C-alpha cells in the first residue's frame, strides 16, 4: 500500500477527484480516522482542508503520481 501526505484547497478538489477517477485501482483519502473514497466528490468535499490529508492506494499510475507530487508534503 502506498501512502502520500498532501494538502488540498477547496478549489483543487474537482481536479483531484478527476485525477483519481482516471485510475483503475481504489484510492482513499483520510485524516485521523475519517476515510473517504478519493473518487467521490461529495466525500472529498466533506474533508477538513486545514488538515494534512493522507492518500492511500494499491496501484500505480504515472499521471496520478505526477499529480500528487504537486500537493505532496515533505516528510
DSSP file (Angstrom, degrees, kcal/mol; ACC not computed):
  #  RESIDUE AA STRUCTURE BP1 BP2  ACC     N-H-->O    O-->H-N    N-H-->O    O-->H-N    TCO  KAPPA ALPHA  PHI   PSI    X-CA   Y-CA   Z-CA
    1    1 A X              0   0    0      0, 0.0     2,-0.3     0, 0.0    57,-0.2   0.000 360.0 360.0 360.0 129.7    0.0    0.0    0.0
    2    2 A X  E     -A   57   0A   0     55,-3.1    55,-2.2    57,-0.1     2,-0.4  -0.756 360.0-171.4 -93.5 141.8    1.3    3.4   -1.0
    3    3 A X  E     -A   56   0A   0     -2,-0.3     2,-0.4    53,-0.2    53,-0.2  -0.998   4.7-176.5-134.0 141.7    0.6    6.5    1.2
    4    4 A X  E     -A   55   0A   0     51,-2.2    51,-3.2    -2,-0.4     2,-0.5  -0.996  20.5-136.8-135.0 139.4    1.3   10.1    0.4
    5    5 A X  E     +A   54   0A   0     -2,-0.4    68,-2.2    68,-0.3     2,-0.3  -0.845  36.0 165.5 -95.5 129.1    0.7   13.2    2.7
    6    6 A X  E     -AB  53  72A   0     47,-2.9    47,-2.7    -2,-0.5     2,-0.4  -0.901  33.4-138.3-138.0 165.7   -0.8   16.1    0.8
    7    7 A X        -     0   0    0     64,-1.3     2,-0.3    -2,-0.3    45,-0.1  -0.999  25.1-172.1-123.1 131.1   -2.5   19.5    1.4
    8    8 A X        -     0   0    0     -2,-0.4     2,-0.3    43,-0.4    43,-0.1  -0.896  13.4-145.8-120.1 151.0   -5.5   20.4   -0.7
    9    9 A X    >   -     0   0    0     -2,-0.3     3,-2.0     1,-0.1     4,-0.4  -0.805  32.0-110.2-107.6 158.5   -7.5   23.6   -1.1
   10   10 A X  G >  S+     0   0    0     -2,-0.3     3,-1.3     1,-0.3     4,-0.4   0.860 117.9  57.1 -55.6 -38.7  -11.2   23.6   -1.8
   11   11 A X  G 3  S+     0   0    0      1,-0.2    -1,-0.3     2,-0.1     4,-0.2   0.552 103.4  55.5 -73.5  -5.6  -10.7   24.9   -5.3
   12   12 A X  G <> S+     0   0    0     -3,-2.0     4,-2.2     1,-0.1    -1,-0.2   0.451  81.1  91.3-101.4  -3.6   -8.4   21.9   -6.1
   13   13 A X  H <> S+     0   0    0     -3,-1.3     4,-2.8    -4,-0.4     5,-0.3   0.915  82.8  51.1 -63.3 -47.5  -11.0   19.2   -5.2
   14   14 A X  H  > S+     0   0    0     -4,-0.4     4,-2.2     1,-0.2    -1,-0.2   0.922 113.3  45.8 -57.4 -45.2  -12.6   18.8   -8.7
   15   15 A X  H  > S+     0   0    0     -4,-0.2     4,-2.2     2,-0.2    -1,-0.2   0.891 112.8  50.8 -65.4 -40.1   -9.2   18.4  -10.3
   16   16 A X  H  X S+     0   0    0     -4,-2.2     4,-2.4     2,-0.2    -2,-0.2   0.942 111.7  46.4 -63.0 -48.0   -8.0   15.9   -7.6
   17   17 A X  H  X S+     0   0    0     -4,-2.8     4,-2.5     1,-0.2    -2,-0.2   0.891 111.6  52.3 -62.7 -40.2  -11.2   13.8   -7.9
   18   18 A X  H  X S+     0   0    0     -4,-2.2     4,-0.8    -5,-0.3    -1,-0.2   0.899 110.2  48.4 -63.1 -40.6  -10.9   13.8  -11.7
   19   19 A X  H >< S+     0   0    0     -4,-2.2     3,-0.5     1,-0.2     4,-0.3   0.907 113.2  47.4 -65.8 -41.4   -7.2   12.6  -11.5
   20   20 A X  H >< S+     0   0    0     -4,-2.4     3,-1.7    18,-0.2     5,-0.2   0.886 105.5  59.6 -65.7 -39.1   -8.2    9.8   -9.0
   21   21 A X  H 3< S+     0   0    0     -4,-2.5    -1,-0.2     1,-0.3    -2,-0.2   0.729  95.3  63.6 -64.5 -22.4  -11.1    8.7  -11.2
   22   22 A X  T << S+     0   0    0     -4,-0.8    -1,-0.3    -3,-0.5     2,-0.2   0.611  87.0  91.3 -76.3 -11.8   -8.7    8.0  -14.1
   23   23 A X  S <  S-     0   0    0     -3,-1.7     4,-0.1    -4,-0.3    38,-0.1  -0.609  70.5-144.5 -88.1 145.2   -7.0    5.3  -12.0
   24   24 A X  S    S+     0   0    0     -2,-0.2     2,-0.3    36,-0.1    -1,-0.1   0.039  77.9  70.0 -97.0  26.4   -8.2    1.7  -12.2
   25   25 A X  S    S-     0   0    0     -5,-0.2     2,-0.1    34,-0.0    -2,-0.1  -0.918  92.8 -86.9-136.3 162.6   -7.5    1.0   -8.5
   26   26 A X        -     0   0    0     -2,-0.3    32,-0.9    32,-0.1     2,-0.4  -0.451  39.1-170.2 -72.9 141.6   -9.0    2.1   -5.2
   27   27 A X  E     -C   57   0A   0     30,-0.2    11,-2.6    -2,-0.1    12,-0.5  -0.996   1.0-169.7-134.3 127.6   -7.8    5.4   -3.7
   28   28 A X  E     -CD  56  37A   0     28,-2.8    28,-2.6    -2,-0.4     2,-0.4  -0.866   5.7-160.6-113.1 150.5   -8.7    6.6   -0.2
   29   29 A X  E     +CD  55  36A   0      7,-2.5     7,-2.4    -2,-0.3     2,-0.3  -0.998  25.4 157.2-129.9 136.4   -8.1   10.0    1.3
   30   30 A X  E     -CD  54  35A   0     24,-2.2    24,-3.3    -2,-0.4     2,-0.3  -0.942  31.8-162.1-151.2 165.0   -8.2   10.5    5.0
   31   31 A X  E >  S- D   0  34A   0      3,-1.7     3,-2.5    -2,-0.3    22,-0.1  -0.935  76.4 -23.5-149.9 145.4   -7.2   12.4    8.2
   32   32 A X  T 3  S-     0   0    0     -2,-0.3    -2,-0.0     1,-0.3     0, 0.0  -0.356 128.7 -32.4  49.0-123.4   -7.3   11.0   11.7
   33   33 A X  T 3  S+     0   0    0     -3,-0.1     2,-0.7    -2,-0.1    -1,-0.3   0.289 112.2 108.5-106.0  10.2   -9.9    8.2   11.5
   34   34 A X  E <   +D   31   0A   0     -3,-2.5    -3,-1.7     2,-0.0     2,-0.4  -0.802  46.2 177.1 -91.8 112.8  -12.1    9.8    8.8
   35   35 A X  E     +D   30   0A   0     -2,-0.7     2,-0.3    -5,-0.2    -5,-0.2  -0.960   3.9 173.0-122.6 132.9  -11.6    7.9    5.5
   36   36 A X  E     -D   29   0A   0     -7,-2.4    -7,-2.5    -2,-0.4     2,-0.5  -0.925  41.5 -94.4-133.6 161.2  -13.4    8.6    2.2
   37   37 A X  E >   -D   28   0A   0     -2,-0.3     3,-1.9    -9,-0.2     7,-0.3  -0.632  29.3-145.3 -72.5 122.9  -13.2    7.4   -1.4
   38   38 A X  T 3  S+     0   0    0    -11,-2.6   -18,-0.2    -2,-0.5   -17,-0.2   0.624  97.8  61.6 -68.5 -11.9  -11.0    9.8   -3.3
   39   39 A X  T 3  S+     0   0    0    -12,-0.5     2,-0.7   -19,-0.2    -1,-0.3   0.405  86.1  90.0 -92.3   2.0  -13.1    9.3   -6.4
   40   40 A X    <>  -     0   0    0     -3,-1.9     4,-2.7     1,-0.2     5,-0.2  -0.883  58.5-164.7-103.8 112.4  -16.2   10.7   -4.6
   41   41 A X  H  > S+     0   0    0     -2,-0.7     4,-2.2     1,-0.2    -1,-0.2   0.896  93.6  50.0 -61.3 -40.3  -16.6   14.5   -5.0
   42   42 A X  H  > S+     0   0    0      2,-0.2     4,-0.9     1,-0.2    -1,-0.2   0.918 111.9  48.0 -65.1 -43.3  -19.1   14.5   -2.1
   43   43 A X  H >4 S+     0   0    0      1,-0.2     3,-0.7     2,-0.2    -2,-0.2   0.935 113.3  46.2 -62.2 -47.4  -16.8   12.5    0.1
   44   44 A X  H >< S+     0   0    0     -4,-2.7     3,-1.8    -7,-0.3    -1,-0.2   0.878 107.3  57.6 -66.5 -37.4  -13.7   14.7   -0.6
   45   45 A X  H 3< S+     0   0    0     -4,-2.2    -1,-0.3     1,-0.3    -2,-0.2   0.743  98.4  63.3 -64.3 -21.1  -15.7   17.9   -0.1
   46   46 A X  T << S+     0   0    0     -4,-0.9    -1,-0.3    -3,-0.7    -2,-0.2   0.490  84.8 102.9 -80.2  -3.1  -16.5   16.6    3.4
   47   47 A X  S <  S-     0   0    0     -3,-1.8     2,-0.8    -4,-0.2     6,-0.0  -0.367  80.5-113.7 -79.0 159.4  -12.9   16.7    4.4
   48   48 A X    >   -     0   0    0      1,-0.1     3,-1.8    -2,-0.1    -2,-0.1  -0.846  23.8-162.5 -91.9 107.9  -11.3   19.4    6.6
   49   49 A X  T 3  S+     0   0    0     -2,-0.8   -41,-0.2     1,-0.3    -1,-0.1   0.463  83.9  70.9 -76.9   0.0   -8.8   21.1    4.3
   50   50 A X  T 3  S+     0   0    0      2,-0.1    -1,-0.3   -43,-0.1     2,-0.2   0.576  90.3  81.3 -83.4 -11.1   -6.9   22.6    7.2
   51   51 A X  S <  S-     0   0    0     -3,-1.8     2,-0.5   -43,-0.1   -43,-0.4  -0.568  91.5-108.4 -92.3 154.8   -5.7   19.1    7.9
   52   52 A X        -     0   0    0     -2,-0.2     2,-0.3   -45,-0.1   -45,-0.2  -0.739  43.1-145.1 -75.6 128.4   -2.8   17.2    6.3
   53   53 A X  E     -A    6   0A   0    -47,-2.7   -47,-2.9    -2,-0.5     2,-0.5  -0.742   5.0-143.3-102.2 146.2   -4.5   14.5    4.3
   54   54 A X  E     -AC   5  30A   0    -24,-3.3   -24,-2.2    -2,-0.3     2,-0.5  -0.942   8.3-158.5-110.6 123.8   -3.3   11.0    3.6
   55   55 A X  E     -AC   4  29A   0    -51,-3.2   -51,-2.2    -2,-0.5     2,-0.4  -0.897  13.3-172.7-100.9 124.9   -3.8    9.4    0.2
   56   56 A X  E     +AC   3  28A   0    -28,-2.6   -28,-2.8    -2,-0.5     2,-0.3  -0.961  12.9 153.9-122.0 135.0   -3.7    5.6    0.3
   57   57 A X  E     -AC   2  27A   0    -55,-2.2   -55,-3.1    -2,-0.4   -30,-0.2  -0.991  39.0-144.1-158.8 159.0   -3.7    3.4   -2.8
   58   58 A X  S    S+     0   0    0    -32,-0.9     2,-0.2    -2,-0.3   -31,-0.1  -0.105  76.7  57.3-117.8  32.5   -2.7   -0.1   -4.1
   59   59 A X  S    S-     0   0    0    -33,-0.2     2,-0.4   -34,-0.1   -57,-0.1  -0.803  70.9-118.0-145.8-174.3   -1.8    0.7   -7.7
   60   60 A X        +     0   0    0     -2,-0.2     2,-0.3     4,-0.0   -36,-0.1  -0.994  25.5 166.0-141.0 133.5    0.4    2.8   -9.8
   61   61 A X     >  -     0   0    0     -2,-0.4     4,-2.6     1,-0.1     5,-0.2  -0.933  27.1-147.9-145.3 118.1   -0.4    5.4  -12.4
   62   62 A X  H  > S+     0   0    0     -2,-0.3     4,-2.4     1,-0.2     5,-0.2   0.894  99.8  50.0 -53.9 -45.5    2.3    7.8  -13.7
   63   63 A X  H  > S+     0   0    0      1,-0.2     4,-2.1     2,-0.2    -1,-0.2   0.900 112.0  47.2 -63.5 -41.7   -0.2   10.6  -14.3
   64   64 A X  H  > S+     0   0    0      2,-0.2     4,-2.8     1,-0.2    -1,-0.2   0.905 111.2  51.4 -67.1 -41.3   -1.6   10.3  -10.8
   65   65 A X  H  X S+     0   0    0     -4,-2.6     4,-1.8     2,-0.2    -2,-0.2   0.915 111.0  48.2 -60.5 -43.4    1.8   10.1   -9.2
   66   66 A X  H  X S+     0   0    0     -4,-2.4     4,-0.7    -5,-0.2    -1,-0.2   0.900 111.7  50.5 -63.7 -40.8    2.8   13.3  -11.0
   67   67 A X  H >< S+     0   0    0     -4,-2.1     3,-1.2     1,-0.2     4,-0.5   0.932 109.0  50.6 -62.4 -46.7   -0.4   15.0   -9.9
   68   68 A X  H >X S+     0   0    0     -4,-2.8     3,-1.5     1,-0.3     4,-1.1   0.836  98.5  67.2 -62.1 -32.8    0.2   14.0   -6.3
   69   69 A X  H 3< S+     0   0    0     -4,-1.8    -1,-0.3     1,-0.3    -2,-0.2   0.793  92.1  62.0 -59.2 -27.6    3.7   15.4   -6.4
   70   70 A X  T << S+     0   0    0     -3,-1.2    -1,-0.3    -4,-0.7    -2,-0.2   0.785 116.0  29.9 -67.4 -26.9    2.2   18.9   -6.8
   71   71 A X  T <4 S+     0   0    0     -3,-1.5   -64,-1.3    -4,-0.5    -2,-0.2   0.412  90.8 125.4-113.0  -1.4    0.5   18.6   -3.4
   72   72 A X  B  <  -B    6   0A   0     -4,-1.1     2,-0.4   -66,-0.2   -66,-0.2  -0.264  50.5-139.9 -66.0 145.0    2.9   16.4   -1.5
   73   73 A X        -     0   0    0    -68,-2.2     2,-0.3     2,-0.0   -68,-0.3  -0.814  24.3-108.1-101.1 144.6    4.4   17.5    1.8
   74   74 A X              0   0    0     -2,-0.4    -1,-0.0     1,-0.1     0, 0.0  -0.569 360.0 360.0 -70.3 129.9    8.0   16.9    2.7
   75   75 A X              0   0    0     -2,-0.3    -1,-0.1   -70,-0.0    -2,-0.0   0.400 360.0 360.0-111.5 360.0    8.1   14.2    5.3
